[in-house]
Amino acid sequence: MTSPAAPRTVPCPTCGGPSLFSPANSYRPFCSQRCRQIDLGAWAAEDFRMPAEAPPEDAEFGDPKRQA
């Protein structure tokens, strides 16, 4: 017989601690509700923005391909 597979754990994206990656963990991939809420707060505060160059001050807003 084979032994049952060990539960899979992954690092929590917030604290880095072990997090059970299974349907039994309702907060997955986070380890707890606290870590899930911290991540949601960071997302809402736009802490996960991708850096981008700002358009020049004299550039018009909109699709640059449509500007002539």
Secondary structure as GFF3:
##gff-version 3
##sequence-region A 1 68
A	DSSP	beta_strand	9	11	.	.	.	ID=ss1
A	DSSP	beta_strand	18	20	.	.	.	ID=ss2
A	DSSP	alpha_helix	33	44	.	.	.	ID=ss3
A	DSSP	three_ten_helix	64	66	.	.	.	ID=ss4
###
